[in-house]
Amino acid sequence: MRPTRHQFSLTLAMLVAAPTFGHAADAPAIRAALAKGATFLVDHEQADDGSFSAEVGPAVTALAVTALARSGMPVNAVPVQKGLAYLLTFRQPDGGLYAPGSPTANYETSIGLLALAACNTDGSLDPTIRDAAAFIKNLQWDDGEGKDLADPAYGGAGYGKKSRPDLSNTQFMIEALRSIGTSENDPAIQRALEFVSRTQNLPGPHNTLPFAPKNPDGGFYYTPAAGGESQAGTTPEGGLRSYGSMTYAGLKSMIYAGVTKDDPRVTAALAWLAKHYTFEENPGMGDAGLYYYFHTAAKSLGAVGADAFTDDAGTAHDWRDELSTAIISRQRPDGSWRNDNERWMEGEADLATAYALLALAACQVP
């Protein structure tokens, strides 16, 4: 049974009143948008069993639970606890969080770990977190599967059991492990860094694959494995096009893995993003994956740790203000977000709204 509006009103009041540390001009607007979006998720999208989009597995539920918790809703609030309880029904003997037979078990477990980390205020989830972390580490491509350092798949993570690795899944794996306190020097994260470096269009000692010299612009693409692929297509020279969401994913992953800001890989990524700085679209992809882009950009720029981002024309941008404004301007009257471009399920209100809430939460100054 869903909580009544009266029951939820107490949680909503706490969410609106919760102290935030955003800019004086945008903090109230962010708080209001977070509260309205959280209300939409609970009142319109959460099923009686606590799930969100149950037909596609536990990942959307995990994202929504994380979004509610990161938006300021208390972890002990009924909607968060119901969603968490539903997510925990997917615990498997091998430690993963997925439906039996799922082809996306690695992805679902990584996203699930983010939710567990957000909700583990009393340590009661420690055993589940430990087992889930071991599960995703076991699915990483390493020399145990005959993939030595020279193989483009080495260090990467894919959707399921030893499926082709890609940067999107690898960045979620890195973030999940770091969210539970895993050291940046952990062997799994350092192996993942090898893969991330090879998804960058930057020839050099960290990337000797043939793709980067064909498009050496410093941005990132989807995967160098299995012949290479970019969701943005190829250049006339046969290079793999860089695009915004993957470039932010690559930058964030490198910082989480301990790469310093003066490292050529980071400076090249920042230069690409400076050239393509915008929150009107996902650069290179238009409106495809826009809310994934917002979510990844907010976390990445937060990891960089600067309040201003300077574009290639020398203009300094208050990225928190500009990104939160772009997101809030797209919020619908009912509190939701949806992408008219339905690619990657962003036409589904619960998924797009979860991404938007996570992005807005990350726009607040810690």
C-alpha positions in Angstrom: 0.0 0.0 0.0 1.4 3.4 -0.9 1.8 6.0 1.9 -1.1 8.5 2.1 -0.6 12.1 1.2 -0.7 13.0 4.9 2.0 10.5 5.7 4.2 11.8 2.9 3.5 15.4 3.8 5.8 15.1 6.8 8.6 13.8 4.8 8.0 16.4 2.1 8.1 19.2 4.7 11.5 17.9 6.0 12.8 17.8 2.4 11.8 21.4 1.7 13.1 22.6 5.0 16.4 20.6 4.9 19.4 22.9 4.9 21.3 23.1 1.7 24.4 24.9 0.7 23.7 26.0 -2.8 24.0 29.6 -4.1 21.7 32.0 -2.4 19.9 32.7 -5.7 19.3 29.1 -6.7 19.1 27.0 -3.5 15.4 27.7 -2.9 14.6 26.8 -6.5 16.6 23.6 -6.2 14.9 22.6 -3.0 11.5 23.2 -4.4 12.3 21.2 -7.6 13.7 18.4 -5.5 10.6 18.2 -3.3 8.2 18.4 -6.3 10.1 15.7 -8.1 10.3 13.4 -5.1 6.5 13.9 -4.6 5.9 12.9 -8.2 8.0 9.7 -7.8 6.2 8.6 -4.7 2.7 9.6 -5.6 2.7 8.6 -9.2 5.5 6.1 -10.0 6.1 3.9 -6.9 4.1 0.7 -7.0 2.5 -0.9 -3.9 5.5 -3.3 -3.6 7.9 -0.3 -3.5 9.2 -0.7 -7.0 9.7 1.6 -9.9 9.4 0.2 -13.5 9.5 -3.3 -12.1 9.1 -4.8 -15.6 12.7 -3.9 -16.5 14.3 -5.2 -13.4 15.6 -3.6 -10.2 17.9 -0.9 -11.7 15.2 1.9 -12.0 14.1 1.2 -8.5 17.7 1.5 -7.3 18.1 4.8 -9.1 14.9 6.2 -7.7 15.7 5.1 -4.2 19.1 6.8 -4.5 17.5 9.9 -5.9 15.0 10.1 -3.0 17.8 9.7 -0.5 20.2 12.1 -2.2 17.4 14.7 -2.6 17.1 15.0 1.2 14.3 12.5 2.0 15.2 10.7 5.3 16.4 7.2 4.8 13.9 5.9 7.3 11.0 7.5 5.3 8.4 5.0 4.1 9.0 5.4 0.3 12.8 4.9 0.7 12.4 1.9 3.0 9.8 0.3 0.7 12.0 0.8 -2.3 15.0 -0.6 -0.5 13.0 -3.6 0.7 12.0 -4.3 -2.9 15.6 -4.0 -4.1 16.8 -6.4 -1.5 14.5 -9.1 -2.8 16.9 -9.4 -5.7 19.8 -10.6 -3.6 21.4 -13.7 -5.1 23.6 -16.4 -3.6 26.6 -15.0 -5.6 26.2 -11.6 -4.0 24.6 -9.9 -7.0 21.4 -7.8 -7.0 19.5 -9.0 -10.1 16.7 -11.2 -11.3 17.7 -14.8 -12.1 18.8 -15.0 -15.7 19.1 -11.3 -16.1 21.4 -10.3 -19.0 22.2 -7.0 -17.1 23.3 -8.4 -13.7 26.5 -6.4 -13.5 24.7 -3.1 -14.3 21.9 -3.8 -11.9 24.2 -4.7 -9.1 26.4 -1.6 -9.6 23.3 0.7 -9.6 22.0 -1.3 -6.6 25.2 -0.7 -4.7 24.7 3.1 -5.1 21.3 2.8 -3.5 22.7 0.6 -0.7 25.4 3.1 0.0 22.9 6.0 0.2 20.7 4.1 2.6 23.3 2.4 4.9 23.2 4.9 7.7 23.4 2.3 10.5 25.7 -0.3 8.9 23.0 -3.0 8.7 23.6 -3.3 5.0 27.3 -3.9 5.3 27.2 -7.7 4.5 25.0 -7.1 1.4 27.3 -4.3 0.3 30.4 -6.5 0.7 28.9 -9.4 -1.3 27.6 -7.1 -4.0 31.0 -5.4 -4.4 32.7 -8.8 -4.7 30.2 -9.8 -7.4 30.9 -6.8 -9.6 34.6 -7.2 -9.1 34.4 -10.8 -10.2 32.7 -9.8 -13.5 35.4 -7.3 -14.4 37.5 -8.3 -17.4 41.0 -9.1 -16.1 43.8 -11.6 -16.8 41.8 -14.3 -15.1 39.8 -14.6 -18.3 42.7 -14.5 -20.7 42.3 -10.7 -21.1 45.8 -9.4 -20.4 46.7 -5.7 -20.3 47.1 -5.6 -24.1 43.5 -6.6 -24.7 41.1 -3.6 -25.3 38.5 -5.3 -22.9 41.0 -5.4 -20.0 39.7 -3.7 -16.9 36.2 -3.0 -18.3 32.7 -3.9 -17.1 29.7 -4.7 -19.2 26.0 -5.2 -18.7 26.1 -8.9 -17.6 28.2 -11.9 -17.2 31.5 -11.1 -19.0 29.6 -9.2 -21.7 31.4 -6.7 -23.8 32.7 -3.9 -21.6 31.8 -0.3 -22.1 32.5 3.1 -20.4 29.0 3.5 -19.1 29.0 0.3 -17.1 32.6 0.8 -16.1 31.9 4.3 -14.7 29.0 2.9 -12.7 31.2 0.2 -11.3 33.9 2.7 -10.3 31.4 5.0 -8.7 29.7 2.2 -6.9 32.9 0.9 -5.4 34.0 4.4 -4.4 30.6 5.1 -2.8 31.2 2.3 -0.3 34.6 3.5 0.6 36.8 1.4 -1.7 40.2 3.0 -2.1 41.2 4.6 -5.4 44.2 2.3 -5.3 42.1 -0.8 -5.2 43.3 -3.2 -7.9 39.8 -3.4 -9.5 39.6 0.4 -9.8 43.1 0.6 -11.2 42.3 -2.1 -13.7 39.1 -0.1 -14.6 41.3 3.0 -15.1 43.2 1.1 -17.8 40.0 0.6 -19.7 38.7 4.1 -19.2 42.0 5.5 -20.5 41.5 3.6 -23.7 38.1 5.0 -24.3 39.7 8.5 -24.6 40.6 9.9 -28.0 44.1 10.7 -26.7 47.1 8.8 -28.1 49.8 8.3 -25.7 51.3 5.9 -23.1 47.9 5.1 -21.6 46.3 4.5 -25.0 48.1 2.8 -27.9 44.9 1.5 -29.6 44.4 2.5 -33.2 41.2 4.6 -32.6 42.6 7.6 -30.9 45.0 8.8 -33.6 42.1 8.9 -36.1 40.2 11.4 -33.9 42.7 12.8 -31.3 40.3 15.4 -29.7 40.6 14.4 -26.0 37.0 13.4 -25.6 35.6 9.9 -24.8 33.5 7.4 -26.6 31.6 4.2 -25.6 34.0 1.3 -25.9 37.3 0.3 -27.5 36.4 -3.4 -27.1 35.1 -5.8 -29.8 36.2 -3.6 -32.6 35.2 -0.3 -30.9 32.0 1.6 -30.9 30.8 5.2 -30.3 27.1 6.0 -29.9 27.9 9.2 -31.8 29.2 7.3 -34.8 32.5 7.6 -36.7 34.6 10.3 -38.3 35.4 10.3 -42.0 38.8 9.0 -41.0 37.3 6.0 -39.3 37.7 7.4 -35.8 35.2 7.0 -33.0 33.4 10.3 -32.2 33.6 11.7 -28.7 30.4 12.9 -27.0 29.4 14.7 -23.9 28.0 12.1 -21.6 30.9 9.7 -22.1 33.4 12.5 -21.7 32.0 13.5 -18.4 31.9 9.8 -17.4 35.5 9.3 -18.4 36.6 12.5 -16.5 34.7 11.5 -13.4 36.1 7.9 -13.5 39.6 9.2 -13.8 39.3 11.5 -10.8 37.6 8.8 -8.7 40.6 6.5 -9.7 43.1 9.1 -8.3 44.2 10.7 -11.6 45.4 14.2 -10.8 44.1 17.3 -12.4 47.4 18.1 -14.1 47.5 14.7 -15.8 47.4 15.0 -19.6 44.3 12.8 -19.7 42.3 15.1 -17.4 43.5 18.3 -19.0 42.6 16.9 -22.5 39.1 15.9 -21.2 38.6 19.3 -19.7 39.7 21.0 -22.9 37.1 18.9 -24.9 34.4 19.8 -22.4 35.4 23.5 -22.5 35.0 23.5 -26.3 31.6 21.8 -26.1 30.3 23.4 -22.9 26.5 23.4 -22.9 23.5 22.2 -21.0 21.1 22.6 -23.9 22.0 19.2 -25.3 24.2 16.1 -24.9 27.1 17.3 -27.1 27.5 14.9 -30.0 24.2 13.2 -29.3 21.6 16.1 -29.3 18.7 15.3 -27.0 19.5 11.6 -26.8 20.4 10.6 -23.3 20.0 14.2 -22.0 19.1 13.3 -18.4 21.9 10.8 -18.2 24.1 13.6 -19.4 22.9 16.0 -16.8 23.4 13.4 -14.0 26.9 12.5 -15.2 27.9 16.1 -15.8 26.9 17.2 -12.3 28.8 14.4 -10.6 31.8 14.9 -12.8 32.0 18.7 -12.3 31.5 18.2 -8.6 34.4 15.8 -8.5 36.6 18.4 -10.3 35.9 20.5 -7.3 35.7 24.0 -8.8 32.7 26.4 -8.6 33.4 27.9 -12.0 34.1 26.1 -15.4 35.8 28.1 -18.0 34.9 27.4 -21.7 37.3 27.6 -24.6 36.4 31.3 -25.2 37.6 32.2 -21.7 34.2 32.7 -20.2 33.8 31.5 -16.7 30.5 29.7 -16.0 28.8 29.1 -12.6 28.1 25.5 -13.7 25.9 24.7 -10.7 23.6 27.6 -11.4 23.5 27.0 -15.2 23.0 23.2 -14.9 20.3 23.5 -12.2 18.5 26.2 -14.2 18.6 24.0 -17.3 17.1 21.1 -15.4 14.5 23.1 -13.5 13.3 24.7 -16.7 12.4 21.3 -18.0 10.4 20.1 -15.0 6.8 19.5 -15.9 3.9 20.8 -13.9 3.3 17.4 -12.2 6.9 17.5 -10.9 8.3 15.0 -13.4 10.9 15.1 -16.1 10.6 13.2 -19.4 12.7 13.2 -22.5 10.8 13.5 -25.8 13.6 11.5 -27.3 12.8 8.1 -25.8 16.2 6.5 -26.5 17.7 4.6 -23.5 14.3 4.7 -21.8 14.3 8.4 -21.0 10.7 8.8 -22.2 9.9 6.9 -18.9 9.1 9.5 -16.3 10.5 7.6 -13.3 13.9 7.1 -14.9 14.3 10.7 -16.3 13.0 12.1 -13.0 15.5 10.0 -11.0 18.4 11.2 -13.2 17.2 14.8 -12.8 16.9 14.6 -9.0 20.4 13.1 -8.8 21.8 15.9 -10.9 20.1 18.6 -8.9 21.3 17.1 -5.7 24.8 17.1 -7.0 24.4 20.8 -8.0 24.3 21.8 -4.3 27.6 22.9 -2.9 28.7 20.4 -0.2 
